[in-house]
Amino acid sequence: MTDRANGEPADGFSGAVSDGAGHPEGTFGPVRGGYGERSDAALTAAIRAGGDAGAMAELYRRHAPAVLMYARACCRDPHTAEDLAPEVFARTVRTVLDGRGPSTRGAPVS
């Protein structure tokens, strides 16, 4: 869901990843801090334990291309798909922070 006045998602999550290493905002460059070596389950646990922003960024970097590709297949409108992909991620993170959602790869969000 987007706040059309400023183009930002209504929940404040832009979906863009900026790693501070010269990768432009919104690209899928590596995230610093050793997150790349962690499994998805470990990153999810870090988010669940305290909202680790680096873990969120790494999971987004890993999975955003696949989510966007799926959204494009479902929507067939590239602009709508680009709006939906970050929203899917933001809702998944909120679900994990609420103590629900996936604990292992491939588990459906509850």
ZIFENTA-V384437 format. One record per helix or strand of 2 or more residues. SS is the DSSP state (a for helix, b for strand). FROM is the first residue (numbers start at 1). LEN is the number of residues. Records with the same first field share a line. If there is no record, write none. Layout:
# ZIFENTA-V384437
SS=FROM-LEN + FROM-LEN
This chain:
# ZIFENTA-V384437
b=2-2 + 8-2
a=35-3 + 40-11 + 53-23 + 78-20
